[in-house]
Amino acid sequence: MKLKTSKQLVQEAMDKIKTISPSDLKDLQKKKPDLILIDIRDIRELKKTGKILGAKHMPRGMLEFWLDPESPYYKKEIAPEKTKVLYCASNWRSALATKSIQDMGFDNVCHVLGGFQAIKDEGFEIESIE
């Protein structure tokens, strides 16, 4: 049995999804003020480094459930029609997550190249998590 590596899965996802730069994110936020920025990192990561100001925390393990209107975990404030931009620490988890919700039928989703650190380096404000 030949298993696919996580690197292969990420590359396959990257070939099928939209990736934007942190600079593109700034522009997109100006054009779409109701855009939802989603941090999919583990809560321990957020407590250690904070998150981008205004980002919603949606842990990777719950993402599909929170975005599915038929799920008991559905978060109605994350309306299906709103543009969603995901990020993680680097961009591997967010690539896989973006592909997964794109497979659910969302066509208004992308992720940020370089993840949290790249967004932070672009000058986005960070808020701490208690």
Stockholm file with secondary structure:
# STOCKHOLM 1.0

chainA/1-130         MKLKTSKQLVQEAMDKIKTISPSDLKDLQKKKPDLILIDIRDIRELKKTGKILGAKHMPRGMLEFWLDPESPYYKKEIAPEKTKVLYCASNWRSALATKSIQDMGFDNVCHVLGGFQAIKDEGFEIESIE
#=GR chainA/1-130 SS CCCCCHHHHHHHHHTTSCEECHHHHHHHHHHCTTCEEEECSCHHHHHHHCEETTCEECCTTTHHHHHCTTSTTCCTTSCTTSCEEEECSSSHHHHHHHHHHHHHTCCSEEEETTHHHHHHHTTCCEECCC
#=GC SS_cons         CCCCCHHHHHHHHHTTSCEECHHHHHHHHHHCTTCEEEECSCHHHHHHHCEETTCEECCTTTHHHHHCTTSTTCCTTSCTTSCEEEECSSSHHHHHHHHHHHHHTCCSEEEETTHHHHHHHTTCCEECCC
//
